[in-house]
Amino acid sequence: MPISSDYLAERASLIEQDRALRREFLATNQRSDDEVEADKIVRRIRAFEAGTIWKEEHPSIPHPFPGMEFLTGML
């Protein structure tokens, strides 16, 4: 059964209303152009590190970063 366009529109509206009530909404939607660019740069660096450092296998080291599971837990 296909989902109606009315349902999808109402769903999108509810999601938007919910997000507008979140505490981080104003901070993330009123950033300057420099802040947005800085965020993009940091995200690129973190993605690069995730692929080249944190996910790299080390055969001789069973767990290269003991106690640092919180850094790799979300990847």
PQR file of N, CA, C, O and H, with PARSE charges and radii, in Angstrom:
ATOM      1  N   MET A   1       0.841  -1.165   0.000 -0.4000 1.5000
ATOM      2  CA  MET A   1       0.000   0.000   0.000 -0.0000 2.0000
ATOM      3  C   MET A   1       0.900   1.247   0.000  0.5500 1.7000
ATOM      4  O   MET A   1       1.727   1.399   0.899 -0.5500 1.4000
ATOM      5  N   PRO A   2       0.758   2.116  -0.964 -0.5600 1.5000
ATOM      6  CA  PRO A   2       1.608   3.310  -1.041  0.2800 2.0000
ATOM      7  C   PRO A   2       1.263   4.318   0.064  0.5500 1.7000
ATOM      8  O   PRO A   2       0.120   4.411   0.512 -0.5500 1.4000
ATOM      9  N   ILE A   3       2.265   5.051   0.475 -0.4000 1.5000
ATOM     10  CA  ILE A   3       2.090   6.072   1.509 -0.0000 2.0000
ATOM     11  C   ILE A   3       1.576   7.341   0.838  0.5500 1.7000
ATOM     12  O   ILE A   3       2.101   7.763  -0.192 -0.5500 1.4000
ATOM     13  H   ILE A   3       3.193   4.976   0.111  0.4000 1.0000
ATOM     14  N   SER A   4       0.550   7.944   1.426 -0.4000 1.5000
ATOM     15  CA  SER A   4      -0.061   9.134   0.812 -0.0000 2.0000
ATOM     16  C   SER A   4       0.839  10.352   0.976  0.5500 1.7000
ATOM     17  O   SER A   4       1.634  10.434   1.913 -0.5500 1.4000
ATOM     18  H   SER A   4       0.123   7.601   2.263  0.4000 1.0000
ATOM     19  N   SER A   5       0.703  11.279   0.062 -0.4000 1.5000
ATOM     20  CA  SER A   5       1.489  12.505   0.119 -0.0000 2.0000
ATOM     21  C   SER A   5       1.056  13.368   1.307  0.5500 1.7000
ATOM     22  O   SER A   5       1.872  14.106   1.860 -0.5500 1.4000
ATOM     23  H   SER A   5       0.057  11.212  -0.699  0.4000 1.0000
ATOM     24  N   ASP A   6      -0.219  13.283   1.707 -0.4000 1.5000
ATOM     25  CA  ASP A   6      -0.690  14.017   2.886 -0.0000 2.0000
ATOM     26  C   ASP A   6       0.035  13.529   4.140  0.5500 1.7000
ATOM     27  O   ASP A   6       0.474  14.324   4.971 -0.5500 1.4000
ATOM     28  H   ASP A   6      -0.882  12.684   1.258  0.4000 1.0000
ATOM     29  N   TYR A   7       0.148  12.217   4.256 -0.4000 1.5000
ATOM     30  CA  TYR A   7       0.843  11.630   5.402 -0.0000 2.0000
ATOM     31  C   TYR A   7       2.300  12.099   5.439  0.5500 1.7000
ATOM     32  O   TYR A   7       2.797  12.505   6.489 -0.5500 1.4000
ATOM     33  H   TYR A   7      -0.208  11.571   3.581  0.4000 1.0000
ATOM     34  N   LEU A   8       2.979  12.042   4.291 -0.4000 1.5000
ATOM     35  CA  LEU A   8       4.389  12.436   4.243 -0.0000 2.0000
ATOM     36  C   LEU A   8       4.569  13.913   4.586  0.5500 1.7000
ATOM     37  O   LEU A   8       5.526  14.283   5.266 -0.5500 1.4000
ATOM     38  H   LEU A   8       2.574  11.712   3.438  0.4000 1.0000
ATOM     39  N   ALA A   9       3.648  14.756   4.116 -0.4000 1.5000
ATOM     40  CA  ALA A   9       3.729  16.193   4.412 -0.0000 2.0000
ATOM     41  C   ALA A   9       3.526  16.441   5.905  0.5500 1.7000
ATOM     42  O   ALA A   9       4.258  17.226   6.508 -0.5500 1.4000
ATOM     43  H   ALA A   9       2.870  14.456   3.564  0.4000 1.0000
ATOM     44  N   GLU A  10       2.541  15.780   6.501 -0.4000 1.5000
ATOM     45  CA  GLU A  10       2.286  15.940   7.937 -0.0000 2.0000
ATOM     46  C   GLU A  10       3.458  15.413   8.759  0.5500 1.7000
ATOM     47  O   GLU A  10       3.837  16.009   9.767 -0.5500 1.4000
ATOM     48  H   GLU A  10       1.947  15.143   6.012  0.4000 1.0000
ATOM     49  N   ARG A  11       4.020  14.305   8.327 -0.4000 1.5000
ATOM     50  CA  ARG A  11       5.173  13.728   9.017 -0.0000 2.0000
ATOM     51  C   ARG A  11       6.351  14.694   8.982  0.5500 1.7000
ATOM     52  O   ARG A  11       7.001  14.924  10.002 -0.5500 1.4000
ATOM     53  H   ARG A  11       3.712  13.820   7.508  0.4000 1.0000
ATOM     54  N   ALA A  12       6.625  15.260   7.809 -0.4000 1.5000
ATOM     55  CA  ALA A  12       7.728  16.217   7.669 -0.0000 2.0000
ATOM     56  C   ALA A  12       7.497  17.435   8.557  0.5500 1.7000
ATOM     57  O   ALA A  12       8.436  17.955   9.159 -0.5500 1.4000
ATOM     58  H   ALA A  12       6.096  15.073   6.981  0.4000 1.0000
ATOM     59  N   SER A  13       6.266  17.881   8.635 -0.4000 1.5000
ATOM     60  CA  SER A  13       5.923  19.027   9.480 -0.0000 2.0000
ATOM     61  C   SER A  13       6.167  18.719  10.955  0.5500 1.7000
ATOM     62  O   SER A  13       6.724  19.545  11.678 -0.5500 1.4000
ATOM     63  H   SER A  13       5.503  17.458   8.146  0.4000 1.0000
ATOM     64  N   LEU A  14       5.758  17.546  11.399 -0.4000 1.5000
ATOM     65  CA  LEU A  14       5.969  17.156  12.792 -0.0000 2.0000
ATOM     66  C   LEU A  14       7.458  17.039  13.126  0.5500 1.7000
ATOM     67  O   LEU A  14       7.892  17.446  14.204 -0.5500 1.4000
ATOM     68  H   LEU A  14       5.306  16.875  10.812  0.4000 1.0000
ATOM     69  N   ILE A  15       8.221  16.489  12.210 -0.4000 1.5000
ATOM     70  CA  ILE A  15       9.666  16.366  12.423 -0.0000 2.0000
ATOM     71  C   ILE A  15      10.293  17.751  12.539  0.5500 1.7000
ATOM     72  O   ILE A  15      11.129  17.982  13.412 -0.5500 1.4000
ATOM     73  H   ILE A  15       7.868  16.158  11.335  0.4000 1.0000
ATOM     74  N   GLU A  16       9.899  18.663  11.671 -0.4000 1.5000
ATOM     75  CA  GLU A  16      10.420  20.029  11.702 -0.0000 2.0000
ATOM     76  C   GLU A  16      10.054  20.724  13.015  0.5500 1.7000
ATOM     77  O   GLU A  16      10.889  21.406  13.610 -0.5500 1.4000
ATOM     78  H   GLU A  16       9.220  18.475  10.961  0.4000 1.0000
ATOM     79  N   GLN A  17       8.817  20.554  13.465 -0.4000 1.5000
ATOM     80  CA  GLN A  17       8.383  21.146  14.738 -0.0000 2.0000
ATOM     81  C   GLN A  17       9.196  20.578  15.904  0.5500 1.7000
ATOM     82  O   GLN A  17       9.618  21.316  16.794 -0.5500 1.4000
ATOM     83  H   GLN A  17       8.139  19.999  12.982  0.4000 1.0000
ATOM     84  N   ASP A  18       9.409  19.277  15.889 -0.4000 1.5000
ATOM     85  CA  ASP A  18      10.181  18.642  16.951 -0.0000 2.0000
ATOM     86  C   ASP A  18      11.605  19.170  16.980  0.5500 1.7000
ATOM     87  O   ASP A  18      12.127  19.485  18.049 -0.5500 1.4000
ATOM     88  H   ASP A  18       9.067  18.677  15.165  0.4000 1.0000
ATOM     89  N   ARG A  19      12.225  19.269  15.847 -0.4000 1.5000
ATOM     90  CA  ARG A  19      13.606  19.755  15.784 -0.0000 2.0000
ATOM     91  C   ARG A  19      13.704  21.198  16.248  0.5500 1.7000
ATOM     92  O   ARG A  19      14.698  21.582  16.866 -0.5500 1.4000
ATOM     93  H   ARG A  19      11.801  19.014  14.978  0.4000 1.0000
ATOM     94  N   ALA A  20      12.689  22.003  15.960 -0.4000 1.5000
ATOM     95  CA  ALA A  20      12.700  23.413  16.367 -0.0000 2.0000
ATOM     96  C   ALA A  20      12.649  23.561  17.881  0.5500 1.7000
ATOM     97  O   ALA A  20      13.053  24.597  18.408 -0.5500 1.4000
ATOM     98  H   ALA A  20      11.882  21.692  15.459  0.4000 1.0000
ATOM     99  N   LEU A  21      12.164  22.550  18.588 -0.4000 1.5000
ATOM    100  CA  LEU A  21      12.074  22.599  20.045 -0.0000 2.0000
ATOM    101  C   LEU A  21      13.356  22.148  20.740  0.5500 1.7000
ATOM    102  O   LEU A  21      13.493  22.308  21.952 -0.5500 1.4000
ATOM    103  H   LEU A  21      11.836  21.708  18.160  0.4000 1.0000
ATOM    104  N   ARG A  22      14.265  21.602  20.003 -0.4000 1.5000
ATOM    105  CA  ARG A  22      15.502  21.087  20.606 -0.0000 2.0000
ATOM    106  C   ARG A  22      16.439  22.228  20.966  0.5500 1.7000
ATOM    107  O   ARG A  22      16.474  23.263  20.299 -0.5500 1.4000
ATOM    108  H   ARG A  22      14.153  21.472  19.018  0.4000 1.0000
ATOM    109  N   ARG A  23      17.195  22.016  22.034 -0.4000 1.5000
ATOM    110  CA  ARG A  23      18.056  23.082  22.550 -0.0000 2.0000
ATOM    111  C   ARG A  23      19.150  23.482  21.562  0.5500 1.7000
ATOM    112  O   ARG A  23      19.562  24.643  21.547 -0.5500 1.4000
ATOM    113  H   ARG A  23      17.166  21.176  22.575  0.4000 1.0000
ATOM    114  N   GLU A  24      19.623  22.564  20.751 -0.4000 1.5000
ATOM    115  CA  GLU A  24      20.712  22.889  19.825 -0.0000 2.0000
ATOM    116  C   GLU A  24      20.226  23.536  18.529  0.5500 1.7000
ATOM    117  O   GLU A  24      21.042  23.912  17.687 -0.5500 1.4000
ATOM    118  H   GLU A  24      19.289  21.621  20.764  0.4000 1.0000
ATOM    119  N   PHE A  25      18.916  23.670  18.357 -0.4000 1.5000
ATOM    120  CA  PHE A  25      18.354  24.186  17.102 -0.0000 2.0000
ATOM    121  C   PHE A  25      18.871  25.585  16.783  0.5500 1.7000
ATOM    122  O   PHE A  25      19.367  25.821  15.681 -0.5500 1.4000
ATOM    123  H   PHE A  25      18.254  23.364  19.041  0.4000 1.0000
ATOM    124  N   LEU A  26      18.763  26.509  17.727 -0.4000 1.5000
ATOM    125  CA  LEU A  26      19.195  27.882  17.463 -0.0000 2.0000
ATOM    126  C   LEU A  26      20.692  27.957  17.211  0.5500 1.7000
ATOM    127  O   LEU A  26      21.140  28.667  16.311 -0.5500 1.4000
ATOM    128  H   LEU A  26      18.360  26.317  18.622  0.4000 1.0000
ATOM    129  N   ALA A  27      21.460  27.231  18.000 -0.4000 1.5000
ATOM    130  CA  ALA A  27      22.919  27.274  17.846 -0.0000 2.0000
ATOM    131  C   ALA A  27      23.356  26.756  16.484  0.5500 1.7000
ATOM    132  O   ALA A  27      24.294  27.289  15.891 -0.5500 1.4000
ATOM    133  H   ALA A  27      21.096  26.654  18.732  0.4000 1.0000
ATOM    134  N   THR A  28      22.686  25.723  15.982 -0.4000 1.5000
ATOM    135  CA  THR A  28      23.112  25.139  14.706 -0.0000 2.0000
ATOM    136  C   THR A  28      22.491  25.837  13.503  0.5500 1.7000
ATOM    137  O   THR A  28      22.977  25.669  12.384 -0.5500 1.4000
ATOM    138  H   THR A  28      21.924  25.290  16.463  0.4000 1.0000
ATOM    139  N   ASN A  29      21.448  26.600  13.699 -0.4000 1.5000
ATOM    140  CA  ASN A  29      20.793  27.254  12.567 -0.0000 2.0000
ATOM    141  C   ASN A  29      21.089  28.744  12.479  0.5500 1.7000
ATOM    142  O   ASN A  29      20.598  29.417  11.573 -0.5500 1.4000
ATOM    143  H   ASN A  29      21.053  26.736  14.608  0.4000 1.0000
ATOM    144  N   GLN A  30      21.878  29.265  13.399 -0.4000 1.5000
ATOM    145  CA  GLN A  30      22.238  30.680  13.352 -0.0000 2.0000
ATOM    146  C   GLN A  30      23.753  30.857  13.355  0.5500 1.7000
ATOM    147  O   GLN A  30      24.274  31.818  13.920 -0.5500 1.4000
ATOM    148  H   GLN A  30      22.277  28.718  14.135  0.4000 1.0000
ATOM    149  N   ARG A  31      24.448  29.928  12.723 -0.4000 1.5000
ATOM    150  CA  ARG A  31      25.907  30.006  12.667 -0.0000 2.0000
ATOM    151  C   ARG A  31      26.344  30.930  11.530  0.5500 1.7000
ATOM    152  O   ARG A  31      25.655  31.060  10.518 -0.5500 1.4000
ATOM    153  H   ARG A  31      24.025  29.147  12.263  0.4000 1.0000
ATOM    154  N   SER A  32      27.482  31.555  11.712 -0.4000 1.5000
ATOM    155  CA  SER A  32      28.041  32.398  10.653 -0.0000 2.0000
ATOM    156  C   SER A  32      28.610  31.518   9.547  0.5500 1.7000
ATOM    157  O   SER A  32      28.770  30.311   9.726 -0.5500 1.4000
ATOM    158  H   SER A  32      28.042  31.449  12.534  0.4000 1.0000
ATOM    159  N   ASP A  33      28.910  32.119   8.416 -0.4000 1.5000
ATOM    160  CA  ASP A  33      29.505  31.367   7.307 -0.0000 2.0000
ATOM    161  C   ASP A  33      30.855  30.774   7.711  0.5500 1.7000
ATOM    162  O   ASP A  33      31.194  29.661   7.309 -0.5500 1.4000
ATOM    163  H   ASP A  33      28.780  33.100   8.270  0.4000 1.0000
ATOM    164  N   ASP A  34      31.623  31.520   8.505 -0.4000 1.5000
ATOM    165  CA  ASP A  34      32.919  31.010   8.973 -0.0000 2.0000
ATOM    166  C   ASP A  34      32.741  29.793   9.882  0.5500 1.7000
ATOM    167  O   ASP A  34      33.518  28.841   9.807 -0.5500 1.4000
ATOM    168  H   ASP A  34      31.348  32.424   8.832  0.4000 1.0000
ATOM    169  N   GLU A  35      31.722  29.824  10.737 -0.4000 1.5000
ATOM    170  CA  GLU A  35      31.460  28.678  11.615 -0.0000 2.0000
ATOM    171  C   GLU A  35      31.038  27.454  10.817  0.5500 1.7000
ATOM    172  O   GLU A  35      31.445  26.334  11.127 -0.5500 1.4000
ATOM    173  H   GLU A  35      31.091  30.597  10.798  0.4000 1.0000
ATOM    174  N   VAL A  36      30.233  27.662   9.804 -0.4000 1.5000
ATOM    175  CA  VAL A  36      29.794  26.551   8.960 -0.0000 2.0000
ATOM    176  C   VAL A  36      30.999  25.946   8.234  0.5500 1.7000
ATOM    177  O   VAL A  36      31.133  24.725   8.153 -0.5500 1.4000
ATOM    178  H   VAL A  36      29.901  28.571   9.552  0.4000 1.0000
ATOM    179  N   GLU A  37      31.871  26.807   7.711 -0.4000 1.5000
ATOM    180  CA  GLU A  37      33.064  26.325   7.002 -0.0000 2.0000
ATOM    181  C   GLU A  37      33.999  25.592   7.957  0.5500 1.7000
ATOM    182  O   GLU A  37      34.547  24.549   7.600 -0.5500 1.4000
ATOM    183  H   GLU A  37      31.762  27.799   7.777  0.4000 1.0000
ATOM    184  N   ALA A  38      34.188  26.116   9.155 -0.4000 1.5000
ATOM    185  CA  ALA A  38      35.036  25.452  10.149 -0.0000 2.0000
ATOM    186  C   ALA A  38      34.475  24.072  10.494  0.5500 1.7000
ATOM    187  O   ALA A  38      35.229  23.108  10.629 -0.5500 1.4000
ATOM    188  H   ALA A  38      33.743  26.963   9.445  0.4000 1.0000
ATOM    189  N   ASP A  39      33.165  23.981  10.635 -0.4000 1.5000
ATOM    190  CA  ASP A  39      32.534  22.693  10.932 -0.0000 2.0000
ATOM    191  C   ASP A  39      32.800  21.693   9.813  0.5500 1.7000
ATOM    192  O   ASP A  39      33.082  20.525  10.081 -0.5500 1.4000
ATOM    193  H   ASP A  39      32.553  24.764  10.525  0.4000 1.0000
ATOM    194  N   LYS A  40      32.712  22.140   8.563 -0.4000 1.5000
ATOM    195  CA  LYS A  40      32.985  21.250   7.424 -0.0000 2.0000
ATOM    196  C   LYS A  40      34.424  20.746   7.453  0.5500 1.7000
ATOM    197  O   LYS A  40      34.688  19.572   7.195 -0.5500 1.4000
ATOM    198  H   LYS A  40      32.483  23.089   8.346  0.4000 1.0000
ATOM    199  N   ILE A  41      35.349  21.646   7.769 -0.4000 1.5000
ATOM    200  CA  ILE A  41      36.767  21.268   7.817 -0.0000 2.0000
ATOM    201  C   ILE A  41      37.009  20.228   8.912  0.5500 1.7000
ATOM    202  O   ILE A  41      37.674  19.220   8.673 -0.5500 1.4000
ATOM    203  H   ILE A  41      35.135  22.600   7.979  0.4000 1.0000
ATOM    204  N   VAL A  42      36.477  20.467  10.101 -0.4000 1.5000
ATOM    205  CA  VAL A  42      36.661  19.531  11.215 -0.0000 2.0000
ATOM    206  C   VAL A  42      36.039  18.184  10.885  0.5500 1.7000
ATOM    207  O   VAL A  42      36.618  17.143  11.199 -0.5500 1.4000
ATOM    208  H   VAL A  42      35.937  21.286  10.295  0.4000 1.0000
ATOM    209  N   ARG A  43      34.875  18.188  10.260 -0.4000 1.5000
ATOM    210  CA  ARG A  43      34.220  16.924   9.886 -0.0000 2.0000
ATOM    211  C   ARG A  43      35.045  16.148   8.860  0.5500 1.7000
ATOM    212  O   ARG A  43      35.128  14.921   8.933 -0.5500 1.4000
ATOM    213  H   ARG A  43      34.405  19.033  10.006  0.4000 1.0000
ATOM    214  N   ARG A  44      35.663  16.861   7.895 -0.4000 1.5000
ATOM    215  CA  ARG A  44      36.534  16.189   6.913 -0.0000 2.0000
ATOM    216  C   ARG A  44      37.749  15.578   7.604  0.5500 1.7000
ATOM    217  O   ARG A  44      38.138  14.450   7.299 -0.5500 1.4000
ATOM    218  H   ARG A  44      35.596  17.857   7.836  0.4000 1.0000
ATOM    219  N   ILE A  45      38.346  16.319   8.533 -0.4000 1.5000
ATOM    220  CA  ILE A  45      39.507  15.798   9.267 -0.0000 2.0000
ATOM    221  C   ILE A  45      39.122  14.556  10.059  0.5500 1.7000
ATOM    222  O   ILE A  45      39.841  13.557  10.038 -0.5500 1.4000
ATOM    223  H   ILE A  45      38.030  17.234   8.781  0.4000 1.0000
ATOM    224  N   ARG A  46      37.995  14.613  10.756 -0.4000 1.5000
ATOM    225  CA  ARG A  46      37.556  13.463  11.553 -0.0000 2.0000
ATOM    226  C   ARG A  46      37.251  12.255  10.672  0.5500 1.7000
ATOM    227  O   ARG A  46      37.562  11.124  11.046 -0.5500 1.4000
ATOM    228  H   ARG A  46      37.411  15.424  10.773  0.4000 1.0000
ATOM    229  N   ALA A  47      36.650  12.482   9.512 -0.4000 1.5000
ATOM    230  CA  ALA A  47      36.361  11.375   8.598 -0.0000 2.0000
ATOM    231  C   ALA A  47      37.658  10.757   8.090  0.5500 1.7000
ATOM    232  O   ALA A  47      37.768   9.535   7.987 -0.5500 1.4000
ATOM    233  H   ALA A  47      36.398  13.401   9.209  0.4000 1.0000
ATOM    234  N   PHE A  48      38.637  11.594   7.773 -0.4000 1.5000
ATOM    235  CA  PHE A  48      39.940  11.101   7.314 -0.0000 2.0000
ATOM    236  C   PHE A  48      40.604  10.268   8.409  0.5500 1.7000
ATOM    237  O   PHE A  48      41.106   9.176   8.146 -0.5500 1.4000
ATOM    238  H   PHE A  48      38.549  12.586   7.856  0.4000 1.0000
ATOM    239  N   GLU A  49      40.606  10.790   9.642 -0.4000 1.5000
ATOM    240  CA  GLU A  49      41.193  10.054  10.761 -0.0000 2.0000
ATOM    241  C   GLU A  49      40.462   8.735  11.011  0.5500 1.7000
ATOM    242  O   GLU A  49      41.088   7.717  11.308 -0.5500 1.4000
ATOM    243  H   GLU A  49      40.198  11.678   9.856  0.4000 1.0000
ATOM    244  N   ALA A  50      39.149   8.761  10.889 -0.4000 1.5000
ATOM    245  CA  ALA A  50      38.366   7.540  11.120 -0.0000 2.0000
ATOM    246  C   ALA A  50      38.778   6.443  10.149  0.5500 1.7000
ATOM    247  O   ALA A  50      38.859   5.274  10.526 -0.5500 1.4000
ATOM    248  H   ALA A  50      38.641   9.587  10.648  0.4000 1.0000
ATOM    249  N   GLY A  51      39.041   6.818   8.897 -0.4000 1.5000
ATOM    250  CA  GLY A  51      39.418   5.827   7.898 -0.0000 2.0000
ATOM    251  C   GLY A  51      40.877   5.432   7.908  0.5500 1.7000
ATOM    252  O   GLY A  51      41.226   4.325   7.496 -0.5500 1.4000
ATOM    253  H   GLY A  51      38.976   7.768   8.591  0.4000 1.0000
ATOM    254  N   THR A  52      41.741   6.333   8.377 -0.4000 1.5000
ATOM    255  CA  THR A  52      43.177   6.055   8.294 -0.0000 2.0000
ATOM    256  C   THR A  52      43.817   5.679   9.624  0.5500 1.7000
ATOM    257  O   THR A  52      44.878   5.055   9.640 -0.5500 1.4000
ATOM    258  H   THR A  52      41.458   7.232   8.711  0.4000 1.0000
ATOM    259  N   ILE A  53      43.198   6.044  10.728 -0.4000 1.5000
ATOM    260  CA  ILE A  53      43.798   5.765  12.034 -0.0000 2.0000
ATOM    261  C   ILE A  53      42.941   4.810  12.843  0.5500 1.7000
ATOM    262  O   ILE A  53      43.393   3.727  13.213 -0.5500 1.4000
ATOM    263  H   ILE A  53      42.336   6.551  10.715  0.4000 1.0000
ATOM    264  N   TRP A  54      41.714   5.202  13.117 -0.4000 1.5000
ATOM    265  CA  TRP A  54      40.882   4.459  14.058 -0.0000 2.0000
ATOM    266  C   TRP A  54      40.380   3.127  13.522  0.5500 1.7000
ATOM    267  O   TRP A  54      40.105   2.219  14.308 -0.5500 1.4000
ATOM    268  H   TRP A  54      41.346   6.081  12.816  0.4000 1.0000
ATOM    269  N   LYS A  55      40.252   2.985  12.215 -0.4000 1.5000
ATOM    270  CA  LYS A  55      39.763   1.720  11.662 -0.0000 2.0000
ATOM    271  C   LYS A  55      40.888   0.823  11.159  0.5500 1.7000
ATOM    272  O   LYS A  55      40.639  -0.310  10.745 -0.5500 1.4000
ATOM    273  H   LYS A  55      40.475   3.722  11.577  0.4000 1.0000
ATOM    274  N   GLU A  56      42.094   1.308  11.190 -0.4000 1.5000
ATOM    275  CA  GLU A  56      43.231   0.531  10.695 -0.0000 2.0000
ATOM    276  C   GLU A  56      43.480  -0.668  11.602  0.5500 1.7000
ATOM    277  O   GLU A  56      43.418  -0.560  12.827 -0.5500 1.4000
ATOM    278  H   GLU A  56      42.296   2.228  11.526  0.4000 1.0000
ATOM    279  N   GLU A  57      43.759  -1.803  10.986 -0.4000 1.5000
ATOM    280  CA  GLU A  57      44.054  -3.033  11.727 -0.0000 2.0000
ATOM    281  C   GLU A  57      45.536  -3.078  12.083  0.5500 1.7000
ATOM    282  O   GLU A  57      46.391  -2.723  11.272 -0.5500 1.4000
ATOM    283  H   GLU A  57      43.809  -1.890   9.991  0.4000 1.0000
ATOM    284  N   HIS A  58      45.827  -3.511  13.289 -0.4000 1.5000
ATOM    285  CA  HIS A  58      47.197  -3.672  13.759 -0.0000 2.0000
ATOM    286  C   HIS A  58      47.352  -5.120  14.214  0.5500 1.7000
ATOM    287  O   HIS A  58      47.011  -5.439  15.353 -0.5500 1.4000
ATOM    288  H   HIS A  58      45.132  -3.799  13.949  0.4000 1.0000
ATOM    289  N   PRO A  59      47.862  -6.012  13.347 -0.5600 1.5000
ATOM    290  CA  PRO A  59      47.931  -7.433  13.671  0.2800 2.0000
ATOM    291  C   PRO A  59      48.709  -7.743  14.940  0.5500 1.7000
ATOM    292  O   PRO A  59      48.360  -8.679  15.659 -0.5500 1.4000
ATOM    293  N   SER A  60      49.745  -6.988  15.226 -0.4000 1.5000
ATOM    294  CA  SER A  60      50.571  -7.282  16.400 -0.0000 2.0000
ATOM    295  C   SER A  60      50.025  -6.642  17.680  0.5500 1.7000
ATOM    296  O   SER A  60      50.537  -6.896  18.770 -0.5500 1.4000
ATOM    297  H   SER A  60      50.029  -6.228  14.642  0.4000 1.0000
ATOM    298  N   ILE A  61      48.992  -5.817  17.548 -0.4000 1.5000
ATOM    299  CA  ILE A  61      48.423  -5.141  18.714 -0.0000 2.0000
ATOM    300  C   ILE A  61      46.935  -5.495  18.800  0.5500 1.7000
ATOM    301  O   ILE A  61      46.144  -5.040  17.972 -0.5500 1.4000
ATOM    302  H   ILE A  61      48.576  -5.610  16.662  0.4000 1.0000
ATOM    303  N   PRO A  62      46.548  -6.300  19.792 -0.5600 1.5000
ATOM    304  CA  PRO A  62      45.145  -6.725  19.873  0.2800 2.0000
ATOM    305  C   PRO A  62      44.185  -5.560  20.067  0.5500 1.7000
ATOM    306  O   PRO A  62      43.093  -5.551  19.498 -0.5500 1.4000
ATOM    307  N   HIS A  63      44.582  -4.585  20.861 -0.4000 1.5000
ATOM    308  CA  HIS A  63      43.739  -3.406  21.053 -0.0000 2.0000
ATOM    309  C   HIS A  63      44.656  -2.189  21.182  0.5500 1.7000
ATOM    310  O   HIS A  63      45.169  -1.919  22.269 -0.5500 1.4000
ATOM    311  H   HIS A  63      45.469  -4.592  21.324  0.4000 1.0000
ATOM    312  N   PRO A  64      44.870  -1.451  20.092 -0.5600 1.5000
ATOM    313  CA  PRO A  64      45.880  -0.397  20.077  0.2800 2.0000
ATOM    314  C   PRO A  64      45.578   0.790  20.983  0.5500 1.7000
ATOM    315  O   PRO A  64      46.495   1.523  21.351 -0.5500 1.4000
ATOM    316  N   PHE A  65      44.323   0.996  21.347 -0.4000 1.5000
ATOM    317  CA  PHE A  65      43.963   2.148  22.159 -0.0000 2.0000
ATOM    318  C   PHE A  65      43.144   1.712  23.375  0.5500 1.7000
ATOM    319  O   PHE A  65      41.946   1.990  23.429 -0.5500 1.4000
ATOM    320  H   PHE A  65      43.578   0.400  21.048  0.4000 1.0000
ATOM    321  N   PRO A  66      43.757   1.035  24.353 -0.5600 1.5000
ATOM    322  CA  PRO A  66      42.997   0.570  25.510  0.2800 2.0000
ATOM    323  C   PRO A  66      42.319   1.731  26.228  0.5500 1.7000
ATOM    324  O   PRO A  66      42.920   2.783  26.450 -0.5500 1.4000
ATOM    325  N   GLY A  67      41.074   1.520  26.579 -0.4000 1.5000
ATOM    326  CA  GLY A  67      40.321   2.547  27.268 -0.0000 2.0000
ATOM    327  C   GLY A  67      39.748   3.605  26.363  0.5500 1.7000
ATOM    328  O   GLY A  67      39.091   4.530  26.840 -0.5500 1.4000
ATOM    329  H   GLY A  67      40.586   0.666  26.398  0.4000 1.0000
ATOM    330  N   MET A  68      39.976   3.496  25.079 -0.4000 1.5000
ATOM    331  CA  MET A  68      39.522   4.529  24.146 -0.0000 2.0000
ATOM    332  C   MET A  68      38.333   4.047  23.312  0.5500 1.7000
ATOM    333  O   MET A  68      38.102   4.564  22.219 -0.5500 1.4000
ATOM    334  H   MET A  68      40.510   2.744  24.692  0.4000 1.0000
ATOM    335  N   GLU A  69      37.589   3.081  23.802 -0.4000 1.5000
ATOM    336  CA  GLU A  69      36.484   2.517  23.028 -0.0000 2.0000
ATOM    337  C   GLU A  69      35.441   3.576  22.677  0.5500 1.7000
ATOM    338  O   GLU A  69      34.751   3.455  21.665 -0.5500 1.4000
ATOM    339  H   GLU A  69      37.776   2.661  24.690  0.4000 1.0000
ATOM    340  N   PHE A  70      35.324   4.599  23.496 -0.4000 1.5000
ATOM    341  CA  PHE A  70      34.314   5.619  23.216 -0.0000 2.0000
ATOM    342  C   PHE A  70      34.603   6.348  21.909  0.5500 1.7000
ATOM    343  O   PHE A  70      33.678   6.872  21.288 -0.5500 1.4000
ATOM    344  H   PHE A  70      35.884   4.698  24.318  0.4000 1.0000
ATOM    345  N   LEU A  71      35.858   6.395  21.478 -0.4000 1.5000
ATOM    346  CA  LEU A  71      36.182   7.059  20.218 -0.0000 2.0000
ATOM    347  C   LEU A  71      35.767   6.241  19.005  0.5500 1.7000
ATOM    348  O   LEU A  71      35.436   6.797  17.958 -0.5500 1.4000
ATOM    349  H   LEU A  71      36.609   5.969  21.983  0.4000 1.0000
ATOM    350  N   THR A  72      35.785   4.923  19.146 -0.4000 1.5000
ATOM    351  CA  THR A  72      35.460   4.067  18.011 -0.0000 2.0000
ATOM    352  C   THR A  72      34.067   3.455  18.121  0.5500 1.7000
ATOM    353  O   THR A  72      33.618   2.785  17.191 -0.5500 1.4000
ATOM    354  H   THR A  72      36.054   4.471  19.996  0.4000 1.0000
ATOM    355  N   GLY A  73      33.385   3.669  19.225 -0.4000 1.5000
ATOM    356  CA  GLY A  73      32.086   3.053  19.457 -0.0000 2.0000
ATOM    357  C   GLY A  73      31.011   3.517  18.499  0.5500 1.7000
ATOM    358  O   GLY A  73      30.064   2.771  18.251 -0.5500 1.4000
ATOM    359  H   GLY A  73      33.750   4.213  19.981  0.4000 1.0000
ATOM    360  N   MET A  74      31.112   4.713  17.949 -0.4000 1.5000
ATOM    361  CA  MET A  74      30.074   5.261  17.078 -0.0000 2.0000
ATOM    362  C   MET A  74      30.398   5.068  15.599  0.5500 1.7000
ATOM    363  O   MET A  74      29.577   5.408  14.747 -0.5500 1.4000
ATOM    364  H   MET A  74      31.881   5.320  18.150  0.4000 1.0000
ATOM    365  N   LEU A  75      31.560   4.539  15.277 -0.4000 1.5000
ATOM    366  CA  LEU A  75      31.952   4.426  13.865 -0.0000 2.0000
ATOM    367  C   LEU A  75      31.370   3.215  13.212  0.5500 1.7000
ATOM    368  O   LEU A  75      31.606   2.979  12.027 -0.5500 1.4000
ATOM    369  H   LEU A  75      32.227   4.263  15.968  0.4000 1.0000
TER
END
